[in-house]
């Protein structure tokens, strides 16, 4: 299957989905309480999707708490300026 009946973007592995979740927070700089916070395995397609419900993904939470997410966001801003 190369698509999901839900029409949502999908990721083939949990690691890929978590990496994309972190990247989305870096690029879009979601405000507190907004944007996706976790990933889940879809029962329809068997792949992974983002969700804004439930507890925050552990890797995302660690990136927030350690300050690493903010470092990546600053780097992203500089990268955009230098293009």
C-alpha positions in Angstrom: 0.0 0.0 0.0 1.4 3.4 -0.9 -1.3 5.6 0.6 -3.6 5.8 3.5 -7.4 6.0 3.2 -7.3 8.8 5.7 -5.3 10.9 3.2 -2.8 11.7 5.9 0.9 11.9 5.2 2.5 8.6 6.3 6.0 7.4 7.3 7.1 3.8 6.9 9.0 3.4 10.2 8.6 4.8 13.7 12.1 6.4 13.5 11.3 8.1 10.3 8.0 9.4 11.8 9.8 10.7 14.9 12.5 12.4 12.9 9.8 14.1 10.8 8.0 15.1 13.9 11.1 16.8 15.3 11.8 18.4 11.9 8.3 19.8 11.8 8.7 21.5 15.1 12.0 22.9 14.0 10.7 24.3 10.7 7.2 25.5 11.8 8.0 26.5 15.4 4.6 25.6 16.7 3.3 27.5 19.7 2.7 25.7 22.9 -0.4 23.5 22.6 -0.3 23.6 18.8 1.0 21.2 16.2 1.6 17.5 16.3 2.9 16.0 19.5 3.2 12.3 18.8 3.1 9.6 16.2 0.9 6.5 16.0 0.7 3.4 13.8 -2.4 3.5 11.7 -4.7 0.5 11.7 -5.8 1.1 8.2 -2.5 1.4 6.3 0.0 0.0 8.8 2.2 3.1 8.5 2.8 6.0 11.0 1.1 9.4 11.2 1.3 12.5 13.3 -1.3 13.3 15.9 -1.9 16.3 18.1 -3.6 14.1 20.7 -2.3 12.1 23.6 1.0 12.4 25.5 4.0 14.0 23.8 6.4 11.8 22.0 9.4 11.0 24.3 12.0 12.2 21.8 10.1 15.5 21.2 9.8 16.0 25.0 13.5 15.4 25.5 14.3 17.9 22.7 12.1 20.5 24.4 13.4 19.9 27.9 17.1 19.8 27.0 16.9 23.0 24.9 18.0 21.1 21.8 14.9 22.0 19.9 15.6 25.7 20.3 19.2 25.1 19.1 17.9 23.4 16.0 15.4 26.2 15.4 18.1 28.8 15.5 20.2 26.8 13.1 17.3 26.5 10.8 16.8 30.3 10.8 20.4 30.9 10.0 20.3 28.3 7.2 17.3 30.1 5.7 19.1 33.5 5.9 22.2 32.1 4.2 20.3 30.6 1.2 
